[in-house]
C-alpha cells in the first residue's frame, strides 16, 4: 500500500467524511477519486462535443450520420413489444 502526504485540513475533511459515512478514510478517498475521474471524463466529453457542434461542417456530417443510423434503431421491433433480459419477446404491452 502506498503512502501519501496530505495537508492537515484535507485530513480532517477526510476523517469527517469517513465518520459520516461509517467507512474507512481509504474507502472515502477511493470514492472521491472515482467521482473526480468520472467528472474529468464527462467534462472532456462535453468539451469535445461542443467543439464538434461549433464546427458547422463536422456538425452537419454528424447529423447526417445520426440520421443514417437512426433508421436502424427499431429494425424488426414493434414499439409495444416486451422483451426479457435474455432477448426473448414475451408479448405486447
Number of C-alpha atoms within 10 A of each C-alpha: 3 3 5 5 6 8 7 9 9 10 13 11 12 18 18 13 16 17 13 9 12 11 12 14 18 12 13 18 15 12 12 13 12 12 12 12 12 12 12 12 12 12 12 12 12 12 12 12 12 12 13 16 15 11 10 11 10 13 16 13 12 14 12 12 11 11 11 10 10 11 9 10 8 9 8 7 11 9 9 9 11 14 12 9 6 6 8 9 12 10 10 10 7
